[in-house]
């Protein structure tokens, strides 16, 4: 009799477990909305890339980044990471408009008065953005990598797409030529 109760208990447990998985887990994992969400996010990412590379005045952006660097050197801003889109840092509202209109994820002002400012457009699965350097920036070591593509002297584009893909620059060049 006890073995029969154990068997019934196991069957009920298995049925409940399968029901739970089919009701709560499978709809999330196999939702028909996931491909749509991925498409929308990829489109939004590409739109941000186009805005940064093709619609932004790079000289104005470089000057805005250099202004942040000067403010940090004067002690008006602390070096470090300033979230812009999520969990916005209070000081961000004082950033130059040329940076804010890009709606980056965050802005990073380098420590040690190096004169480098990073504007990170997107993090997570595919990082990209710009690195801005002041005229008196000194390379921290001889093989230092400024970025992946120099937009103008002192402003470099970086993108995870360049990692291990020697053809990626052709894609970026085509994008820039098509949109200009």
TABELFEN-V875706 format. One record per run of one state. SS is the DSSP state (H for helix, E for strand, - for the rest). FROM is the first residue (numbers start at 1). LEN is the number of residues. Records with the same first field share a line. If there is no record, write none. Layout:
SS: FROM-LEN + FROM-LEN
This chain:
-: 1-1 + 30-3 + 56-2 + 74-6 + 84-6 + 95-2 + 101-5 + 110-6 + 123-5 + 134-15 + 153-2 + 163-5 + 180-1
H: 2-28 + 33-23 + 58-16 + 90-5 + 97-4 + 160-3 + 168-12
E: 80-4 + 106-4 + 116-7 + 128-6 + 149-4 + 155-5
